[in-house]
Amino acid sequence: MLGGAPVAMLGAMGAGRSWVPSRPPWPRHRGRRWVVGALLLLALLPARAAVAAALTAEVDRDTLSLGEQLQLRVGFRAEGMGWSPELAFDFGDDFEVTARSTGRTLEFNNGRATTATTLLYVLRPVRAGRLTIPALTVDSQGERLASQPIAITVVEAGGGAAPAPPSARATPVPADPPAGEAAVPLFLELTLAKGEVVVGEPVVVSLYLYTRLSVISLDFATPPDFPDCWVEELVSPKVLTLEEVEARGRRYGRALLLSRLITPNRAGELTLPAVAVAVRHRTPGRGNAPFAMLMEPAATQTVASAPVTLHVVEPPAADRPATFTGAVGRFTAEASLDPATTRVGEPVRWVVRVRGTGNFRALKLPLPELPEGLESFDTDRDCQLKPTADGATGECTFTTLVVPRQAGDFTLPPPLPAWFDPATGAYVTATLDPFSLHVAAAAQGGSGGISLGPRAVTLLRQEIHYLAGDAALAVGGAPPWVERPAFWAAVAAPPLFFGGAGILALVRRRASHRRPAAARRAALRDAAGRLEGAPDLATVRTLVEVALAAIVGRGVGGLMRDQLSAALAAAGQPAPAIAAVATLLDRLDAAAFAPGGGDVASLASAARSAIATLTVGGTGGGRPAALLCALVAAATLATAANEPAGQIAAAREAYVAGDYGLALRTYEDLLAAGESAPRHYNAGCAAYQAGDLGRAIYHWERARYLDPTLADATANLEVARLAAVDQVQATEVPRLSWLATHETPLAAAGVAAWWALAVVVGLAQRRPRDARDGWILALVGLLVAFTTVASLLALAHHQRATFPLAICLATEQVAHSGPGETFPEVFTLHAGAPATRLARQGDWLRIRLGERLVGWLPAVAVAEVATGR
């Protein structure tokens, strides 16, 4: 019996339970595993076909020229695994086998395995005429299988072989290779939907990969380039999808790699350069093993397309309308005037919608000359487009604000947009009817200015809030709390205090060790001084004993000579000093027995020399107060900023005098010297009065960002936004969160919690160990509070630093679908438009206007509120 068994048995019996020898448990699923394993082993055993096998044969074409080759595909399929007959065929004397390959696949269907073997033969006929590939036969488990004979027509070279069928995209099929040339396993083809277009007419260019190999991956070695063209993406497949086609007289798998819609912007011969692709593929093996395809090696091959040329012509000069701006396509246009009745000073919306397919980029709306008494403003263009194979499809809406300046009835002549239709080869001019507008006199007390509704009229009657006071402008920059040196000085003060206290304690401890040494040095100096005038031998002996007692730290009377030497050595005296003391004591003893007491002056001089050899440990140290004072001075050092009183006065004088441009420049110079909310607020007032709506809204938004409590900036923003062309709902404009607007109180609370934590730590250290429980609880509570406030403060600062609001500064700025002017135009922003910054790429910003308009703008056209640039 094993040694551990009795112990286990006694333990079980002692617990009142019967003891049963334990055995490893048999899991329930163990049996299922054995069953599954047995079934798998049975499945892997060589199996004979249980049902009739099949043998098929087919060719890729049945008509060819003498010298060309055809491909014969032979397929054998039977149930079972691990067995297949030896497949070898004789094609007679009419065909020569130039290549042969074999492939095998395994399939499982309803628990039954099927082996499929495919043999590919490349045959070359040796004579012209009507030839026959004989029926192929094979013996399969005692059964003789046979394929059908295949008739092949071979004509003399140049005798008119059947042409290849047209491509599914109606693109020219590449010419067959020279007679006798082997099939190319890979090639690229760059195709154009049209070979000749007019300037501004979109055309589709596609890149196809033709392959007879198993492709693993591919990468562009030479990416496509489309010079002198506007480019829009149609298709960029993520997954390689092959379709079986016939090209160059052979079967290939064809995959679309990319499809682009290009719009040439100049006439002439445009050559699209070759595109090169590195293709990684499997190299076909020669083995007949069931898993041979899984062991085929991989190789990389770079293939390139041939360059293609696009012939671009100018649109015909004959019958070209004066309002033609270069648009090419098929469009329809309609117009509306809303409302048809208005009052003086209240604008109406003149809307023209153009729908269709083509080059919307070149489509412009030429406004006719309006009757006297009507004033028009810049036209807003809003396009909703989608690239298609025929061009951009969708609609563009042109909205123009027309403001009547006098009462009466007016007739607005219709705009006449024109385009070229390549399908008909003719120019088309939109046919629109003129509009009638009735203008009544302005309402009593009306402002006579632009308005966008009753609420806008009420607000625009009010003046913007006046400038901030000079005292507020004199204060320099006010960065966020976490970016101010004073905040970090307050955070660093408790650790510096504790560090300084520790250093001071060490200095004081060292100073306490230095006090006895100072007393001993004083005693030595006193003894040496009194020895100069010693009257007798007894005085000399007494002063020597005093000096030695100061060194040893106790009286030396009654000590033996060796005891005194040991005490001096323990006090750290060097051996020469101890020897000098011993020599002095020997001379004193000898003088005590000499007649007349010996030469007292000589003994006093020897005593002074011996005392001079004695040393006292410790050296004078620097004063720690100097270090602490220097630390405090470095922490509190600050330079007083010169108040730019002259600039402030000059800016206000320019504003009062009506020179708002000068006032704006002066306020922005003040901002360059140091930012503050009042300075941004005054700069916004000057910009608004100067007619620069974009800068006005930006400066007021920046002022409110720096000081969320600045109510004047909020009131002025409400007025300014009513004058903006792009009206965006308030819910669609980014706003600072509650945390971000309360960063200052959070910072103050964090500093207070940090200081309270430091005070509690200091007081707890002064309490006895058995009386610290309450202080430790207070310490834990303050630590939790500080951690919470610090986390909220970090989150608030992050939200402020990443605030995505950006204001359009340009009077009119076109947004593109990508980071560059070569990308299509998607919509237009106007001054003061509040956009949401989504991303930055180089000198371009990706923004969103409202809920659904997304595009790219040059960074110089907008100002980000969070960064101030």
Secondary structure by P-SEA (a helix, b strand, c coil): cccaaaaaaaaaaaacccccccccccccaaaaaaaaaaaaaaaacccccccbbbbbbbbccccccccbbbbbbbbbbbcccccccbbbbbccccccccbbbbbbbbbbcccbbbbbbbbbbbccccccccccccbbbbbcccbbbbbbbbbbbbccccccccccccccccccccccccccccccccbbbbbbccccccccbbbbbbbbbbbcccccccccccccccccccccccccccbbbbbbbbccccccbbbbcbbbbbbbcccccccccbbbbbbbbbcccccccccccccbbbbbbbbbbcbbbbbbbccccccccccccccccccccccccccccccccbbbbbbbbbbcccccccbbbbbccccccccccbbbbbbbccccccccccbbbbbbbbbbccbbbbbbbbbbbbbbbccccbbbbbbbbbbbbbbccccccccccccccaaaaaaaacccccccccccccccccccccccaaaaaaaaaaaaaaaaaaaaaaaaaaaaaaaaaaaaaaaaaaaaaaacccccaaaaaaaaaaaaaaaaccccccccaaaaaaaaaaacccaaaaaaaaaaaaaaaaaaaccccccaaaaaaaaaaaaaaccccccccccaaaaaaaaaaaaabbbbcccaaaaaaaaaaaaaacaaaaaaaaaaaaaaacccaaaaaaaaaaaaaacaaaaaaaaaaaaaaacccaaaaaaaaaaaaaacccccccccbbbbcccccaaaaaaaaaaaaaaaaaaaaaaaaacccccaaaaaaaaaaaaaaaaaaaaaaaaaaaaaaaccbbbbcccbbbbccccccccccccccccbbbbbbccccccbbbbbccccccccccccccccccccc
